[in-house]
Amino acid sequence: MDDAATASGAADLTVTETPVPGLLVVTLPVHHDDRGWFKENWQREKMVALGLPDFGPVQNNMSFNARRGATRGIHTEPWDKFVSVATGRVFAAWVDMREGTSFGATFSIELDPGTAVYVPRGVGNSYQALEDGTLYSYLVNDHWRPGISYPALHLADESAAIAWPIPWTPPRSRSPRRTSSTRASRTSSRSDRAGR
């Protein structure tokens, strides 16, 4: 992938394939002036014309990360996602959790406001905030429902071997059900929304 895929200037809108089938990097034009910047974060007609699936988002989620180093994931919910950053920067990583020849394949990239990624269902999504005050956004094409367990992979899973740029330590327990165990499992699940 060339440097244009991570540039935050007013590059052309592009869609680039990755080693994980269906995981697509989108370079977003960011228009700067003395007031700040503007971008079209999701533009269905233009993006579909460039090869992005017409995935029909129904919900927009925002995850605010107060501190640099906040690390979230690896979530594999049964819907497609379009992830991006509104402010700040993240190191983002994905793990293919789908059965088949690409199972276990990983891909990582730094996201800033000029880069987004389309994540197909079955691919685990995770990121680490590289700046204080980072706002991570994801459009999804299904609604989260309470009481349902969604697959997840531990952030320190040795088979995925994600090279987090900021040393990662498990968060302190937020509820009696959460532990700081580093047991890695491709079949683990989560039934709560804490830590998203």
Phi, psi and chi 1 to 4 in degrees:
 res  aa     phi    psi   chi1   chi2   chi3   chi4
   1 MET       -  138.8 -173.6  166.3  -52.1      -
   2 ASP   -86.1  171.8   59.9   31.7      -      -
   3 ASP   -63.7  -22.3  -69.2  -25.0      -      -
   4 ALA   -62.7  -24.8      -      -      -      -
   5 ALA   -68.4  -18.6      -      -      -      -
   6 THR  -117.4    5.9   57.2      -      -      -
   7 ALA   -73.2  148.3      -      -      -      -
   8 SER  -109.5   13.1   60.2      -      -      -
   9 GLY   -79.4 -173.1      -      -      -      -
  10 ALA   -86.5   56.3      -      -      -      -
  11 ALA   -68.3  165.0      -      -      -      -
  12 ASP   -68.1  153.6  -69.2  -24.4      -      -
  13 LEU   -68.0  123.1  177.3   66.3      -      -
  14 THR  -137.2  156.3   61.5      -      -      -
  15 VAL  -126.2  126.3  175.5      -      -      -
  16 THR  -124.8  135.2  -53.7      -      -      -
  17 GLU   -73.8  159.2  -66.4 -179.3   -7.9      -
  18 THR  -125.5  175.5   70.1      -      -      -
  19 PRO   -66.8  -15.7  -19.6   30.1      -      -
  20 VAL   -92.1  115.7  174.8      -      -      -
  21 PRO   -54.5  129.4  -25.3   34.9      -      -
  22 GLY    85.2  -14.4      -      -      -      -
  23 LEU   -82.3  118.1 -174.6   77.8      -      -
  24 LEU  -121.9  134.1  -56.4  170.5      -      -
  25 VAL   -94.2  130.5  175.3      -      -      -
  26 VAL  -114.9  120.5 -178.6      -      -      -
  27 THR   -88.4  122.9  -57.7      -      -      -
  28 LEU  -104.3  129.3  -57.3  167.9      -      -
  29 PRO   -64.4  128.6  -20.5   31.8      -      -
  30 VAL  -116.9  120.0  179.1      -      -      -
  31 HIS  -100.2  115.3  -53.9  -79.6      -      -
  32 HIS   -99.8  145.2  -63.0  -92.0      -      -
  33 ASP  -149.7 -171.2   65.5   19.4      -      -
  34 ASP   -68.8  -10.4   58.9   -8.3      -      -
  35 ARG   -90.2  -19.9  -60.9  166.7  -66.3  178.4
  36 GLY   142.8 -127.2      -      -      -      -
  37 TRP  -148.3  164.8   56.7  -98.1      -      -
  38 PHE  -139.0  143.3  172.3   84.1      -      -
  39 LYS  -147.1  153.8   68.7  173.9  176.7  172.8
  40 GLU   -90.7  101.9  -69.3 -179.7  -24.2      -
  41 ASN   -72.3  -37.1 -162.2   57.3      -      -
  42 TRP  -135.3  120.0  166.9 -111.5      -      -
  43 GLN  -135.2   93.2 -146.2  -72.5    2.2      -
  44 ARG   -52.0  -52.9  178.9  179.5  170.6  -92.7
  45 GLU   -59.2  -49.4 -177.2  177.0  -16.7      -
  46 LYS   -67.3  -42.2  -67.5  176.7 -174.8  176.5
  47 MET   -71.6  -39.6  -68.4  177.8 -178.7      -
  48 VAL   -64.8  -38.3  168.3      -      -      -
  49 ALA   -62.0  -26.4      -      -      -      -
  50 LEU   -92.1    2.7  -70.4  173.6      -      -
  51 GLY   110.1    0.0      -      -      -      -
  52 LEU   -73.6  135.8 -156.7   69.7      -      -
  53 PRO   -59.9  146.6  -23.7   34.2      -      -
  54 ASP   -84.9   79.4 -167.1    2.5      -      -
  55 PHE   -88.6   -3.8   73.4  108.2      -      -
  56 GLY    62.3   63.2      -      -      -      -
  57 PRO   -60.8  143.1   14.1  -20.3      -      -
  58 VAL  -123.7   -8.0  -62.2      -      -      -
  59 GLN  -150.4  141.9 -177.0  171.4  -40.1      -
  60 ASN  -118.1  119.5 -173.7   27.0      -      -
  61 ASN  -106.2  143.4  -58.0  -44.1      -      -
  62 MET  -125.3  135.3  -54.8  -68.0  -82.8      -
  63 SER  -124.2  111.0  176.6      -      -      -
  64 PHE   -90.4  132.9  178.3   73.0      -      -
  65 ASN  -120.3  103.1  -57.9  -84.9      -      -
  66 ALA   -64.1  -35.8      -      -      -      -
  67 ARG  -119.8  141.6  -59.5  -79.6  178.0 -103.0
  68 ARG   -55.5  137.0  176.7 -177.3 -178.3  -89.0
  69 GLY    98.3  -13.0      -      -      -      -
  70 ALA   -56.5  128.7      -      -      -      -
  71 THR  -126.4  130.2  -51.9      -      -      -
  72 ARG  -133.1  146.7  -59.4  177.5 -171.0 -106.1
  73 GLY   123.1 -166.8      -      -      -      -
  74 ILE   -94.2  105.1  -57.0  168.4      -      -
  75 HIS   -97.1  137.5  -55.7  133.4      -      -
  76 THR  -128.4   61.2  -47.9      -      -      -
  77 GLU   -69.8  160.8  -63.3   95.2  -11.2      -
  78 PRO   -84.5   50.6   31.9  -36.1      -      -
  79 TRP  -149.8  163.3   48.7   70.3      -      -
  80 ASP   -84.7  153.5  -54.5  -51.6      -      -
  81 LYS  -133.0  151.9  -58.2  174.9 -173.7   77.4
  82 PHE  -124.5  105.3 -176.3   78.4      -      -
  83 VAL  -103.6  145.9  -59.0      -      -      -
  84 SER  -158.2  175.6   59.6      -      -      -
  85 VAL  -120.4  128.8  173.8      -      -      -
  86 ALA   -86.0  -40.8      -      -      -      -
  87 THR  -142.1  148.4   59.8      -      -      -
  88 GLY    86.7 -160.7      -      -      -      -
  89 ARG  -144.2  149.7  -65.1  177.5  -55.8  118.3
  90 VAL  -134.7  152.8  -59.0      -      -      -
  91 PHE   -92.9  118.5  170.2   84.6      -      -
  92 ALA  -113.3  142.9      -      -      -      -
  93 ALA  -139.6  146.3      -      -      -      -
  94 TRP  -131.4  146.7  -63.0  -88.0      -      -
  95 VAL  -129.2  127.0 -179.4      -      -      -
  96 ASP   -75.6  114.3 -163.3  -22.8      -      -
  97 MET  -104.7    7.7  -58.2  -73.6  -74.7      -
  98 ARG   -81.7  145.8  -59.4  168.4  -68.0 -173.4
  99 GLU   -63.9  144.7  -69.0 -176.4   22.4      -
 100 GLY   131.4 -172.0      -      -      -      -
 101 THR   -68.4  -22.9   57.8      -      -      -
 102 SER   -93.2    3.2   62.5      -      -      -
 103 PHE   -54.0  129.0  178.0   80.4      -      -
 104 GLY    88.5   -8.2      -      -      -      -
 105 ALA   -64.1  141.3      -      -      -      -
 106 THR  -123.1  158.6   62.6      -      -      -
 107 PHE  -151.6  140.3  177.8   74.3      -      -
 108 SER  -139.7  154.6   59.9      -      -      -
 109 ILE  -161.5  156.0 -170.9  172.6      -      -
 110 GLU   -87.8  130.7 -174.7  175.5  -53.4      -
 111 LEU  -107.5  137.5  -61.2 -177.6      -      -
 112 ASP  -132.6 -175.3   63.2   17.0      -      -
 113 PRO   -59.8  -15.2  -31.1   39.7      -      -
 114 GLY   -94.2    6.5      -      -      -      -
 115 THR  -137.2  137.0  -49.6      -      -      -
 116 ALA  -133.7  167.1      -      -      -      -
 117 VAL  -139.4  133.7  174.8      -      -      -
 118 TYR   -89.9  124.9  172.3   77.9      -      -
 119 VAL  -116.0  111.8 -175.6      -      -      -
 120 PRO   -73.1  152.4   25.6  -30.9      -      -
 121 ARG   -54.7  142.4   69.4 -171.6   64.4 -141.4
 122 GLY    94.2   -6.7      -      -      -      -
 123 VAL  -105.9  123.5  174.3      -      -      -
 124 GLY   -69.4  134.5      -      -      -      -
 125 ASN  -112.6  132.5 -178.9   63.5      -      -
 126 SER  -152.3  161.1   61.6      -      -      -
 127 TYR  -160.3  163.3   67.2   93.1      -      -
 128 GLN  -131.9  125.9 -176.5  175.2   72.1      -
 129 ALA   -67.8  130.8      -      -      -      -
 130 LEU   -98.9   -6.8  -61.4  176.7      -      -
 131 GLU  -140.4  151.6  -62.2  178.2    3.8      -
 132 ASP   -61.9  148.2  -69.8  -11.1      -      -
 133 GLY    71.5   30.9      -      -      -      -
 134 THR   -82.4  133.3  -65.7      -      -      -
 135 LEU  -115.8  114.5 -175.8   57.8      -      -
 136 TYR  -103.3  133.4 -173.4   81.7      -      -
 137 SER  -122.1  142.5  170.9      -      -      -
 138 TYR  -144.7  126.5   46.8  110.6      -      -
 139 LEU   -85.4  138.7  -66.9  171.6      -      -
 140 VAL  -131.8  156.1  -64.0      -      -      -
 141 ASN  -107.5   25.4   61.4   -5.2      -      -
 142 ASP  -155.8  161.6 -159.2   -3.7      -      -
 143 HIS   -93.0  138.9  -62.2  -76.2      -      -
 144 TRP   -66.5  140.8  176.1   86.3      -      -
 145 ARG  -127.7  130.1  -70.6  175.3  175.2   77.2
 146 PRO   -65.3  150.6   22.7  -30.1      -      -
 147 GLY    84.5   -0.1      -      -      -      -
 148 ILE  -104.8  135.0  -62.3  175.0      -      -
 149 SER   -85.4  128.7  -66.8      -      -      -
 150 TYR  -111.6  139.2  -63.7  105.8      -      -
 151 PRO   -61.5  149.5  -16.5   26.4      -      -
 152 ALA  -150.5  158.9      -      -      -      -
 153 LEU  -125.5  137.3 -178.2   64.6      -      -
 154 HIS   -63.1  140.0 -163.7  -78.9      -      -
 155 LEU   -58.4  -26.1  -69.3  163.6      -      -
 156 ALA  -102.0   19.0      -      -      -      -
 157 ASP   -56.0  124.4 -177.2  -83.3      -      -
 158 GLU   -70.3  -30.2  -68.4  178.6    5.7      -
 159 SER   -72.2  -30.6   63.9      -      -      -
 160 ALA   -78.1  -34.8      -      -      -      -
 161 ALA    49.3   50.2      -      -      -      -
 162 ILE   -73.1  127.7  -64.0  171.8      -      -
 163 ALA   -89.6   78.8      -      -      -      -
 164 TRP   -59.9  128.5  -59.5  108.0      -      -
 165 PRO   -68.9  -26.7   18.6  -26.5      -      -
 166 ILE  -107.7  126.5  -60.2  168.9      -      -
 167 PRO   -48.9  129.0  -26.4   34.7      -      -
 168 TRP  -100.0  133.9 -177.9   81.9      -      -
 169 THR  -128.8  144.2   56.4      -      -      -
 170 PRO   -60.4  144.0  -18.8   29.2      -      -
 171 PRO   -68.4  155.2   23.3  -30.2      -      -
 172 ARG   -62.7  148.5  -77.9 -177.5 -102.6  152.3
 173 SER   -58.5  133.1 -179.7      -      -      -
 174 ARG  -102.7  -14.9  -72.6 -172.9  -95.6  -97.0
 175 SER  -150.8  163.9   72.5      -      -      -
 176 PRO   -60.6  -23.1  -20.1   28.1      -      -
 177 ARG   -79.9  -21.4  -64.7 -177.7  -53.0 -175.4
 178 ARG   -90.4  141.3  -64.8  176.2   67.0   78.7
 179 THR  -130.0  170.6   68.0      -      -      -
 180 SER  -101.2   22.9   60.1      -      -      -
 181 SER   -61.3  144.4  169.4      -      -      -
 182 THR  -105.8   19.8   58.1      -      -      -
 183 ARG   -59.4  123.5 -171.2 -179.3  112.3 -116.3
 184 ALA   -93.2  134.9      -      -      -      -
 185 SER  -154.5  131.2  169.6      -      -      -
 186 ARG   -78.4   -8.1  -70.1 -147.3 -175.9  -97.1
 187 THR  -110.9   10.4   59.0      -      -      -
 188 SER   -67.3  160.7   64.0      -      -      -
 189 SER  -143.2  165.8   64.7      -      -      -
 190 ARG  -130.9  138.2  -24.1  174.0   47.4  -98.3
 191 SER  -113.7    0.0   59.6      -      -      -
 192 ASP  -115.6  170.6   65.9   -1.7      -      -
 193 ARG  -102.1    0.9  -71.3 -179.8   50.5  117.7
 194 ALA   -62.4  138.9      -      -      -      -
 195 GLY    86.7    4.6      -      -      -      -
 196 ARG   -66.7      - -104.4 -174.2 -136.9 -115.1
